[in-house]
């Protein structure tokens, strides 16, 4: 239930950001490390927000995976100790 609520909050925030971004249709120049592009502000907001969300999810998943591995190791150690007694 907690995960579903989190996903709903993220989707609401994303839709709010896209709604705000759609009101900004001015063109701006964006300089990348190797290129330069003319983008609308709404497109730039959408792209940067999406990239930020993806990076955040990847970091969260890496942390979750690390904790999951530690939990499995602790459970196996606990089972081993329980067998010894």
C-alpha positions as a printed Julia matrix, in Angstrom:
85×3 Matrix{Float64}:
  0.0     0.0     0.0
  2.87    2.35    0.87
  4.48    1.8    -2.54
  1.24    2.54   -4.39
  0.79    5.77   -2.43
  4.38    6.77   -3.27
  3.82    6.11   -6.98
  0.6     8.16   -6.93
  2.39   11.1    -5.28
  5.21   10.92   -7.85
  2.73   10.81  -10.73
  0.82   13.8    -9.34
  4.05   15.77   -9.0
  5.13   14.81  -12.52
  1.78   15.84  -13.98
  1.92   19.13  -12.06
  5.41   19.8   -13.4
  4.31   19.02  -16.95
  1.27   21.29  -16.57
  3.44   24.16  -15.34
  6.01   23.48  -18.04
  3.42   23.49  -20.79
  2.64   27.12  -19.97
  6.24   28.11  -20.75
  6.74   27.95  -24.52
  9.69   30.34  -24.87
 12.77   29.05  -26.69
 16.07   28.96  -24.84
 19.55   27.9   -25.83
 20.97   24.93  -23.89
 24.7    24.2   -24.01
 25.6    20.57  -23.41
 29.16   19.4   -22.98
 29.41   18.41  -26.63
 26.42   20.1   -28.29
 24.06   23.05  -28.24
 20.29   22.98  -28.73
 17.34   25.33  -28.89
 14.59   23.94  -26.66
 11.33   25.17  -25.28
 11.3    25.73  -21.53
  8.52   23.16  -21.15
 10.57   20.5   -22.92
 13.65   21.29  -20.86
 11.66   21.08  -17.61
 10.1    17.76  -18.66
 13.42   16.23  -19.7
 15.33   17.33  -16.6
 12.53   16.25  -14.28
 12.31   12.85  -15.96
 16.07   12.35  -15.81
 16.06   13.34  -12.13
 13.28   10.89  -11.32
 15.05    8.06  -13.15
 18.35    8.79  -11.37
 16.54    8.92   -8.02
 14.82    5.59   -8.65
 18.12    3.98   -9.69
 19.84    5.21   -6.51
 16.91    4.03   -4.41
 16.97    0.6    -6.08
 20.73    0.26   -5.5
 20.26    1.06   -1.82
 17.34   -1.35   -1.57
 19.35   -4.12   -3.24
 22.24   -3.58   -0.82
 19.91   -3.8     2.18
 18.24   -6.88    0.71
 21.6    -8.66    0.35
 22.48   -7.78    3.98
 19.09   -9.09    5.13
 19.58  -12.4     3.33
 23.07  -12.77    4.82
 21.78  -12.0     8.31
 18.92  -14.49    7.98
 21.28  -17.25    6.85
 23.64  -16.46    9.73
 20.68  -16.56   12.16
 19.54  -19.94   10.8
 23.06  -21.29   11.16
 23.25  -20.09   14.78
 19.85  -21.55   15.57
 20.93  -24.96   14.18
 24.02  -24.93   16.4
 21.96  -24.49   19.59
